């Protein structure tokens, strides 16, 4: 048992492989191969970075362009909104004026109807060249109205 304990307590040592010139050459070739691969990977990463940087610059330029167009569109919208507001005010005022004019027209039509004299059973064209003379003559003869020496309204 003491031998087992001694074996368990003693460190296990590996035997180092022997280094031969052929083995050194293979390891150097393998290392060069890895360096070449890593160089290629590094070059690809740099190309990718360069492409990504160019794409980012293109995106920034496009974003600047879009922002300029957006600012122009906002300005145009603001101008249109101002114009629409002005047009709405003008239309509102025009509606007020039109309503006033309609009321005046209705009033004038009503007044003109109230002050007209309608004479029935007189043939069309009997008035001749002067309506005023015909009406004066007709009223004097038909209704026996005395002659009037002023203006007739």
C-alpha positions, 0 to 999 in steps of 0.5 A: 500500500505504501507503494500505491501511496507513493505513486499517488503522491508523486507527480506524474510527468509526461515525456516531452516529445523530441523535437526534430528538424522535420518536425520544426519545419512542419510546425513553421509551415503550419504557423506560416499557413495560419499567419496567411489565413489570419492575414487574409481574414484581416484583409477581408475584415478591413474590406468589409469595414471599408464597404460598411463605412461607405454604405454608412456615408451613403445612408447619411447622405440619403438621410440628409437629402430626405431631411431637406425634402421633408423640411421643404414639404413642411414649409409648403404644407405650412404655406398651404395651411395659411392660404386655406385659412385665408380662403376660409376667412374670405369665403366666410365674409363672402357668405355674409355679404351674399346673405345680406345681398339676398335679404336686400334683394328679397326686400326690394322684390317685396317692395316692388310688388307692393307698389305695383298696380295691376290692371285686369281685363286690359288687352295686351298692347293697349297702352301704346307708346306711353304707359303713363299716359295710358294709365292716367287716361284709363283711371280718369275714364274708368274710375272717374278720377279727377286729373292730377297735375303732379308726378305719378309715383 
